């Protein structure tokens, strides 16, 4: 063989080697990426050949699939529309999945390892057995109430959130974010129309796609006083201990005085801790926080769930909807030492303290549940396509114990006093003992205040039935009273729905 032919042979062998290596690279490392690419039309058609399972709550389906005459055999629909959007999410053709549609995608689509027996059976029968069904913990009555009450709130607030959980189990009974959106256009098989609908929502400055119940962190105002009161009770202070109060108090490192919401609130030089919580005494809690110190407050907040960065809400212990971490802030001066002015402001839920509505509900639930905080969850059960085989049943689990039973009992007494005698009267409803704490938080120099309420309801047997947090963003005057009223209606709806407990 002459030299030119030898060189051609070597080049051909190298090219074949490179081709072989590339094929192995694609098969070993890139196959999943190409298989699942949004640009792979064959994969899309195959995915929509199988009827996707339902997402249900209380026996009603809120995410279903209907047969079409188009290229994609099944169309995803959401009969509940905007009421359930932030729980369910949506399953689009080309966009990213969200909500429970995302976290339970494999089971709903029928591709989960748990459903392999169905797929093997289909190989022999030629059928396309539908996907599995996801049953949620949501109470339809409570969800509908939360949505309607938030949307039609008496203060005209356009943004906010409400979340209710069962204090004994952590089961989410209602989860609403306002403003909401209709997920149906996003699941359209007309991908251009779906993208246009998404882009319009994404460009909306009120951020309707944001799940405010889990992802919004704002100053909690006086609801944070429950955390401060817990720290006080664990450090030698009782419900009846007199603490410094007064109409105004100026921290030693600040020329700006802290005042109460009204001159009638704790004008005395001293009040009991019980009265300070009931009246929501800013001057009392500012001085109490400085007395306790930043380390004790931050540690107690951490024990209640602040700073947790890995909490999700879906199945217990599994991937779920992401929860933004609540924060206390540093409470420090620029040099790193504790700043009494920052600590005083933080003690009344301002400064750098930020909290999600879920965290507010967890605080109230912990108090109602004798100091035990249960892990929140949304997925109650996974049922196979035949609806007779269960692949998952939620088994409630404890997340942490922020306070002792005695401290929880004292906090309950104080929160009940808030509803019976103080700022939370709007939350009351017949037949149940209701406790809570209102909160008003500054939102900015030229914007109305946020209104908060956290609370719980206990039946005549002493059993807690619901814990709730309601946030009305920039609700202005009496925003916290309106939040308390809405919270009361949500808990009343839970109490009237035996299937939710």
C-alpha positions in Angstrom: 0.0 0.0 0.0 1.5 3.4 -1.0 1.8 6.3 1.4 -1.3 8.3 0.1 -3.6 5.4 0.5 -2.2 4.7 4.0 -2.9 8.3 5.0 -6.5 8.1 3.7 -7.0 4.9 5.7 -5.7 6.5 8.8 -8.0 9.5 8.4 -11.0 7.2 7.7 -10.2 5.2 10.9 -9.9 8.4 13.0 -13.2 9.6 11.6 -14.9 6.3 12.4 -13.4 6.5 15.9 -14.7 10.0 16.4 -18.2 9.0 15.1 -18.2 6.0 17.5 -17.2 8.2 20.4 -19.9 10.7 19.6 -22.5 8.1 19.4 -21.5 6.7 22.8 -21.5 10.2 24.2 -25.0 10.8 23.0 -26.3 7.5 24.2 -24.6 7.6 27.6 -24.7 11.3 28.6 -27.1 13.2 26.3 -30.0 10.8 25.7 -32.2 12.1 28.6 -31.6 15.7 27.5 -32.6 15.0 23.9 -35.5 12.7 24.9 -37.0 15.3 27.3 -36.2 18.4 25.1 -39.2 20.7 24.4 -38.1 20.6 20.8 -38.6 16.8 20.5 -42.0 16.6 18.9 -42.2 12.8 19.1 -41.7 13.0 22.9 -44.5 15.5 23.2 -46.9 13.4 21.2 -46.0 10.3 23.2 -46.5 12.2 26.5 -50.0 13.3 25.5 -51.0 9.8 24.3 -51.5 8.8 27.9 -54.3 10.4 29.9 -52.7 12.4 32.8 -54.0 11.6 36.2 -56.3 14.0 38.2 -55.3 16.3 41.0 -58.2 16.2 43.5 -59.3 17.6 46.9 -62.3 16.5 48.9 -63.6 14.3 46.1 -63.5 17.0 43.5 -61.0 17.1 40.6 -59.3 20.4 40.0 -56.8 19.3 37.4 -58.1 16.9 34.7 -57.4 15.8 31.1 -59.9 15.7 28.3 -59.6 14.0 24.9 -59.1 16.2 21.8 -59.1 15.7 18.1 -55.7 17.3 17.7 -52.1 16.1 17.3 -51.8 15.9 21.1 -54.5 13.5 22.3 -55.3 15.0 25.7 -55.7 18.6 26.9 -55.0 19.6 30.5 -57.8 21.6 32.1 -58.3 23.3 35.4 -62.0 23.5 36.4 -61.2 25.5 39.6 -59.5 28.2 37.5 -57.7 30.9 39.6 -58.9 29.6 43.0 -56.4 26.7 42.9 -53.7 28.1 40.6 -50.9 28.5 43.2 -51.5 25.0 44.6 -51.9 23.1 41.3 -49.6 25.1 39.1 -50.0 24.2 35.5 -48.7 21.7 32.9 -47.9 23.5 29.6 -46.7 22.0 26.3 -43.5 24.0 26.0 -43.2 26.1 29.2 -41.9 24.8 32.5 -44.3 22.9 34.8 -45.1 24.5 38.2 -46.8 23.6 41.5 -48.1 20.1 42.2 -48.1 19.5 38.5 -44.3 19.7 38.6 -43.5 18.0 41.8 -45.8 15.0 41.1 -45.2 15.0 37.3 -43.9 11.4 37.0 -46.8 9.9 39.0 -49.5 12.0 37.2 -47.9 11.2 33.8 -47.7 7.4 34.6 -43.9 7.3 34.1 -43.1 6.9 37.8 -41.2 3.7 38.9 -44.2 3.0 41.2 -46.4 2.5 38.1 -44.1 0.2 36.1 -46.5 -2.7 36.4 -49.1 -0.7 34.5 -46.6 0.1 31.7 -45.5 -3.6 31.4 -49.2 -4.6 31.1 -49.6 -2.0 28.4 -46.8 -3.6 26.4 -48.9 -6.7 26.0 -52.3 -5.2 25.7 -51.4 -2.2 23.5 -53.3 0.1 25.9 -52.1 3.4 27.3 -53.1 3.2 31.0 -53.7 6.6 32.4 -51.4 8.3 35.0 -51.9 8.1 38.7 -54.1 10.5 40.8 -52.9 12.9 43.4 -55.2 13.7 46.4 -54.5 16.9 48.3 -55.2 17.9 51.8 -57.1 21.1 50.8 -60.6 21.7 52.1 -62.7 22.9 49.2 -64.9 25.0 51.5 -61.9 26.6 53.2 -60.1 27.3 49.9 -63.2 28.8 48.3 -63.7 31.0 51.4 -60.1 32.1 51.5 -60.1 33.0 47.8 -63.4 34.9 47.9 -62.7 36.7 51.1 -59.2 37.8 50.0 -60.4 38.9 46.5 -63.3 40.9 48.0 -61.6 42.2 51.1 -63.1 45.3 52.6 -59.9 47.4 52.4 -59.4 47.1 48.7 -56.0 45.4 49.0 -54.9 43.9 45.6 -52.2 41.7 46.9 -52.0 39.2 49.8 -52.1 35.6 50.9 -53.9 33.2 53.2 -52.8 29.8 54.4 -54.5 27.5 56.9 -53.1 24.3 58.3 -54.2 21.6 60.7 -52.1 22.2 63.9 -52.2 18.5 64.8 -50.9 17.1 61.5 -49.5 19.9 59.4 -52.0 19.2 56.6 -52.6 22.4 54.5 -56.3 23.2 54.5 -56.2 26.3 52.3 -53.6 28.1 50.3 -54.4 31.2 48.3 -52.2 34.0 46.8 -53.6 37.2 45.5 -53.7 38.2 42.7 -54.1 34.8 41.1 -54.3 33.7 37.5 -56.2 31.3 35.3 -53.9 28.4 34.4 -56.0 27.1 31.5 -54.6 29.5 28.8 -51.0 28.4 29.9 -51.9 24.7 29.2 -53.2 25.5 25.7 -52.0 23.3 22.8 -51.6 26.6 20.8 -48.1 27.2 22.1 -47.9 30.7 20.7 -51.1 31.6 22.6 -49.8 29.9 25.7 -46.5 31.8 25.6 -48.3 35.1 25.0 -50.5 34.4 28.1 -47.4 33.6 30.2 -45.5 36.7 29.0 -48.5 38.9 29.9 -48.6 37.4 33.4 -44.8 37.6 33.8 -44.8 41.3 32.9 -47.6 42.2 35.4 -46.0 44.3 38.1 -48.3 42.8 40.7 -46.6 39.4 40.1 -49.7 37.1 39.9 -47.5 34.0 39.2 -45.8 34.4 42.6 -47.1 32.1 45.4 -47.2 34.7 48.1 -48.3 32.2 50.8 -44.9 30.4 50.5 -42.6 32.8 48.7 -43.3 36.3 49.9 -41.4 37.6 52.9 -42.5 40.9 54.4 -42.1 42.6 57.9 -44.6 40.7 60.1 -45.3 43.6 62.5 -46.7 42.8 65.8 -47.4 39.1 65.0 -43.6 38.7 65.7 -44.4 39.6 69.4 -45.5 36.0 69.9 -41.9 34.9 69.3 -40.6 37.6 71.7 -43.2 36.6 74.3 -42.1 33.0 74.0 -38.5 34.0 74.6 -39.6 36.1 77.6 -41.6 33.2 79.1 -38.5 31.0 78.9 -36.3 33.6 80.6 -38.1 34.1 83.9 -41.0 36.3 82.9 -44.6 35.2 83.4 -47.9 36.3 82.0 -48.4 38.6 85.0 -44.9 40.0 85.2 -44.8 43.8 84.9 -42.7 45.1 82.0 -41.7 48.7 81.2 -44.2 50.4 78.8 -45.4 54.0 78.4 -46.6 56.1 75.5 -43.1 56.5 74.0 -39.6 55.0 74.3 -36.4 56.0 72.6 -33.7 53.4 72.3 -30.3 54.5 73.7 -28.6 54.5 70.2 -31.4 56.3 68.4 -33.0 59.7 68.4 -36.2 58.2 66.9 -38.8 57.3 69.5 -40.9 54.2 69.3 -44.6 54.9 69.9 -47.8 52.8 70.2 -50.4 52.8 67.5 -52.8 54.9 69.6 -52.4 57.0 72.8 -54.8 54.7 74.6 -52.5 51.7 74.2 -50.4 51.0 77.4 -49.8 54.6 78.5 -48.8 53.3 81.9 -45.2 53.1 82.9 -45.6 49.3 83.4 -48.0 46.7 82.1 -48.2 42.9 82.5 -46.9 40.7 79.6 -50.5 39.5 79.2 -51.7 43.1 78.7 -48.8 44.0 76.5 -49.8 41.2 74.1 -53.5 41.9 74.3 -53.1 45.6 73.6 -50.1 45.1 71.2 -47.9 47.4 73.2 -44.9 48.6 71.0 -43.1 50.4 73.8 -43.3 47.4 76.1 -42.0 44.9 73.5 -39.3 47.2 72.2 -37.9 47.4 75.8 -38.5 43.7 76.4 -36.5 42.8 73.3 -33.6 44.9 74.3 -33.7 43.4 77.8 -33.7 39.8 76.4 -30.9 40.5 73.9 -30.5 39.8 70.2 -29.1 36.3 70.6 -32.1 35.0 72.6 -34.6 36.5 70.1 -32.8 35.2 67.0 -32.5 31.7 68.6 -36.1 31.6 69.5 -37.2 32.7 66.1 -34.9 30.0 64.6 -36.6 27.4 66.8 -39.9 28.5 65.4 -38.6 28.0 61.8 -36.9 31.2 60.9 -33.8 30.8 58.7 -34.8 27.4 57.4 -33.8 27.2 53.8 -34.8 23.7 52.7 -38.5 23.5 53.7 -40.9 22.4 51.0 -44.6 21.7 51.0 -45.7 18.6 49.0 -45.3 15.1 50.2 -43.8 14.6 53.7 -40.0 14.5 53.3 -40.1 14.7 49.5 -39.7 17.4 46.9 -42.5 20.0 47.0 -43.3 23.6 46.6 -40.4 25.7 47.7 -40.7 27.9 50.8 -38.7 31.1 51.1 -36.8 31.3 54.4 -38.1 33.8 57.0 -35.3 36.0 58.4 -34.7 38.0 61.6 -31.9 40.1 60.3 -28.6 40.9 62.0 -29.9 43.5 64.6 -26.4 44.9 64.5 -24.6 48.2 64.2 -22.1 48.7 61.3 -19.3 47.6 63.6 -20.9 44.3 64.3 -22.1 44.9 67.9 -25.8 44.6 68.8 -27.6 47.9 68.0 -30.3 48.5 70.6 -32.3 50.6 68.2 -32.3 47.8 65.6 -33.1 45.3 68.2 -36.0 47.4 69.5 -37.4 47.8 66.0 -37.0 44.0 65.3 -38.8 43.2 68.5 -42.0 44.7 67.1 -41.6 42.9 63.8 -40.0 45.8 61.8 -36.4 46.6 60.6 -35.0 43.6 58.8 -37.4 40.9 60.2 -39.2 39.2 57.2 -41.7 36.4 57.4 -43.7 34.2 55.0 -47.4 33.7 55.6 -46.7 30.0 56.0 -44.3 30.8 58.9 -47.0 32.8 60.5 -49.4 29.9 60.3 -46.7 27.6 61.7 -46.2 29.9 64.7 -49.9 29.9 65.5 -50.2 26.1 64.9 -47.3 25.5 67.3 -49.0 27.4 70.1 -52.3 25.6 69.5 -50.6 22.2 69.4 -48.9 22.3 72.8 -45.5 23.5 71.4 -45.2 20.8 68.7 -44.7 22.1 65.2 -45.8 19.6 62.5 -44.2 19.4 59.1 -46.6 21.1 56.6 -47.7 19.0 53.6 -50.2 19.2 50.7 -50.2 15.6 49.2 -52.5 13.3 51.2 -52.5 10.2 49.0 -51.3 8.9 45.7 -53.8 6.6 43.9 -53.1 4.4 40.9 -55.0 4.8 37.6 -57.5 2.2 38.8 -58.1 4.2 42.0 -58.0 1.1 44.1 -54.2 0.9 44.7 -52.6 3.4 47.1 -48.9 4.2 46.5 -48.6 6.8 49.2 -50.4 7.8 52.4 -49.3 10.8 54.4 -48.1 9.9 57.9 -47.8 13.3 59.8 -44.5 13.9 61.4 -43.1 16.4 63.9 -40.8 19.1 62.5 -39.6 20.6 65.7 -40.6 21.7 69.3 -40.0 25.4 69.6 -41.5 25.7 73.1 -42.6 23.6 76.0 -46.2 22.7 76.7 -46.4 25.2 79.5 -45.1 28.0 77.4 -47.5 27.1 74.6 -50.3 27.2 77.2 -49.4 30.7 78.4 -49.1 31.9 74.8 -52.5 30.4 74.0 -54.0 32.4 76.9 -52.5 35.6 75.7 -53.6 35.0 72.1 -57.1 34.2 73.2 -57.1 37.5 75.2 -56.1 39.3 71.9 -59.3 38.0 70.3 -61.6 38.3 73.3 -60.4 41.7 74.6 -57.9 43.2 72.1 -57.2 43.9 68.5 -58.3 40.5 67.1 -62.0 40.6 67.9 -63.0 40.3 64.2 -61.6 36.7 64.2 -64.2 35.3 66.6 -66.9 32.9 65.5 -69.5 30.9 67.5 -68.8 27.5 69.1 -65.0 27.7 69.1 -62.2 29.4 71.1 -60.2 31.6 68.9 -56.8 33.0 69.6 -54.6 35.2 67.5 -52.3 38.2 67.0 -52.7 41.1 64.7 -49.8 42.9 63.0 -49.4 46.2 61.3 -46.1 46.6 59.4 -44.7 49.6 57.6 -44.3 48.9 53.9 -42.4 52.1 52.9 -42.3 55.9 53.5 -45.1 56.6 51.0 -47.2 53.4 50.9 -49.9 52.0 53.1 -49.1 49.6 55.9 -49.4 45.8 55.5 -52.1 44.1 57.6 -51.4 40.6 59.2 -53.2 38.2 61.4 -52.0 34.8 62.8 -54.4 32.7 64.8 -56.0 29.3 65.7 -59.3 27.8 66.5 -60.0 25.2 69.2 -63.2 23.2 69.6 -65.2 22.7 72.9 -63.1 19.6 73.6 -59.9 21.6 73.5 -58.8 20.1 70.1 -57.2 22.6 67.7 -58.9 22.5 64.3 -57.1 25.1 62.3 -54.2 27.6 62.4 -54.1 30.4 59.9 -52.2 33.4 58.6 -53.7 36.1 56.5 -51.6 38.9 54.9 -53.1 41.9 53.2 -50.3 43.9 51.5 -50.6 47.7 51.7 -54.0 47.4 53.2 -53.7 50.6 55.2 -55.8 51.6 58.1 -57.5 48.6 59.9 -55.7 46.2 57.6 -54.9 43.9 60.4 -58.5 43.9 61.6 -59.6 42.9 58.1 -57.0 40.2 58.0 -58.4 38.9 61.4 -61.9 38.9 60.0 -60.9 36.9 56.9 -58.9 34.5 59.1 -62.0 33.9 61.2 -64.1 33.1 58.2 -61.4 30.6 56.9 -61.2 28.8 60.2 -65.0 28.7 60.4 -65.1 27.1 57.0 -62.6 24.5 58.1 -64.7 23.8 61.2 -67.8 23.3 59.1 -66.0 20.8 56.8 -65.5 17.5 58.6 -63.7 16.1 55.7 -60.8 18.6 56.1 -59.8 17.2 59.5 
